[in-house]
């Protein structure tokens, strides 16, 4: 797959490295714990907001979505 200048291999593990420097010249670096590329198409399923036995009409927690 080729996208935005990246040539990623399926099954390969990669990490993100972000480096920043402010106007005072202070530098910082953050490294992700890694991710594995998987080009396998997803299987069809359902998306629930809440839980299957307690559905809700809105989502107040923007940090997660329950997917089953």
C-alpha positions as CSV (number, residue, x, y, z in Angstrom):
1,X,0.0,0.0,0.0
2,X,1.2,3.5,-0.8
3,X,-0.3,6.5,0.9
4,X,1.0,10.0,1.5
5,X,4.6,9.0,0.9
6,X,4.4,5.9,3.1
7,X,5.1,2.4,1.9
8,X,3.8,0.2,4.7
9,X,4.1,-3.6,4.7
10,X,1.2,-5.7,6.0
11,X,2.2,-7.5,9.2
12,X,5.1,-5.1,9.8
13,X,5.5,-3.2,13.1
14,X,6.1,0.5,13.1
15,X,6.5,3.3,15.7
16,X,5.8,7.0,15.6
17,X,8.5,9.4,16.7
18,X,7.6,13.0,17.3
19,X,10.2,15.6,17.9
20,X,9.5,19.2,18.9
21,X,11.5,22.3,19.7
22,X,10.1,25.5,21.2
23,X,11.4,29.1,20.7
24,X,13.7,28.7,23.7
25,X,15.4,25.8,22.0
26,X,14.1,23.2,24.4
27,X,13.6,19.9,22.6
28,X,11.4,16.9,23.5
29,X,10.8,13.6,21.9
30,X,8.0,11.1,22.2
31,X,7.9,7.6,20.9
32,X,4.8,5.4,20.5
33,X,4.7,1.9,21.8
34,X,4.3,0.7,18.2
35,X,1.5,-0.6,15.9
36,X,1.2,-3.4,13.4
37,X,-0.1,-2.8,9.9
38,X,-3.0,-5.1,8.9
39,X,-4.5,-4.7,5.4
40,X,-7.1,-7.4,6.1
41,X,-10.6,-6.0,5.5
42,X,-12.8,-5.8,8.6
43,X,-15.7,-8.2,9.0
44,X,-19.2,-6.8,9.1
45,X,-20.5,-6.1,12.6
46,X,-22.6,-3.8,14.8
47,X,-21.7,-0.6,16.6
48,X,-23.4,0.1,19.9
49,X,-23.4,3.3,21.8
50,X,-23.5,2.0,25.4
51,X,-24.0,-1.7,25.8
52,X,-26.3,-4.1,23.9
53,X,-28.6,-4.5,26.9
54,X,-28.6,-0.8,27.8
55,X,-28.5,1.3,24.6
56,X,-28.4,5.1,24.8
57,X,-29.4,7.7,22.3
58,X,-26.3,9.9,22.8
59,X,-22.7,9.5,23.9
60,X,-21.4,11.7,26.7
61,X,-17.9,10.0,26.9
62,X,-15.8,11.0,23.9
63,X,-12.9,8.7,25.0
64,X,-14.5,5.4,24.0
65,X,-17.1,3.7,21.9
66,X,-18.2,0.1,22.6
67,X,-17.9,-2.0,19.5
68,X,-19.2,-5.6,19.4
